[in-house]
């Protein structure tokens, strides 16, 4: 999450043509952190635990399978 916030601050600085440290006054890190945390929670709530980390199975008639 920290990387995302830093990246957004750098983008703000680039768009405004100012130094990164000056862009913090135009940036609400708390609001972004809350938004990211909500997105993570929503994703975790919508993803069944048993499917996380499981690769999809290949088609049955794949010649490379034994």
C-alpha positions as CSV (number, residue, x, y, z in Angstrom):
1,X,0.0,0.0,0.0
2,X,2.9,2.3,0.8
3,X,4.2,1.9,-2.8
4,X,0.9,2.8,-4.2
5,X,0.7,6.0,-2.1
6,X,4.2,7.0,-3.0
7,X,3.5,6.4,-6.7
8,X,0.4,8.5,-6.6
9,X,2.3,11.4,-4.9
10,X,4.9,11.2,-7.6
11,X,2.2,11.3,-10.3
12,X,0.6,14.4,-8.6
13,X,4.0,16.1,-8.5
14,X,4.6,15.3,-12.2
15,X,1.2,16.6,-13.3
16,X,1.6,19.8,-11.3
17,X,5.3,20.2,-12.2
18,X,6.4,20.5,-8.6
19,X,8.7,18.7,-6.2
20,X,7.4,15.5,-4.7
21,X,7.6,16.9,-1.1
22,X,5.4,19.9,-2.2
23,X,2.8,17.6,-3.7
24,X,1.8,16.2,-0.3
25,X,-0.3,19.3,0.3
26,X,-2.5,18.4,-2.7
27,X,-2.7,14.8,-1.7
28,X,-4.9,13.1,0.9
29,X,-2.9,10.0,1.9
30,X,-5.5,9.1,4.5
31,X,-8.3,9.0,2.0
32,X,-6.3,6.9,-0.4
33,X,-5.3,4.5,2.3
34,X,-8.9,4.1,3.3
35,X,-10.0,3.6,-0.3
36,X,-7.3,0.9,-0.8
37,X,-8.2,-0.9,2.4
38,X,-11.8,-1.0,1.4
39,X,-10.9,-2.4,-2.1
40,X,-8.8,-5.1,-0.4
41,X,-11.6,-6.0,1.9
42,X,-14.1,-6.1,-0.9
43,X,-11.8,-8.3,-3.0
44,X,-11.1,-10.7,-0.1
45,X,-14.8,-10.9,0.7
46,X,-15.7,-11.7,-2.9
47,X,-12.9,-14.4,-3.4
48,X,-13.6,-17.8,-2.0
49,X,-10.6,-19.0,0.1
50,X,-10.4,-22.4,-1.5
51,X,-9.7,-20.9,-4.9
52,X,-7.0,-18.5,-3.9
53,X,-3.6,-19.7,-5.1
54,X,-5.0,-22.6,-7.2
55,X,-4.0,-22.7,-10.9
56,X,-6.8,-23.4,-13.3
57,X,-6.9,-27.0,-14.6
58,X,-6.0,-27.5,-18.3
59,X,-8.5,-29.0,-20.7
60,X,-8.9,-32.8,-20.4
61,X,-7.8,-33.6,-24.0
62,X,-4.4,-31.9,-23.6
63,X,-1.7,-34.1,-25.2
64,X,0.9,-33.0,-22.7
65,X,-1.0,-34.6,-19.8
66,X,-0.3,-38.2,-18.9
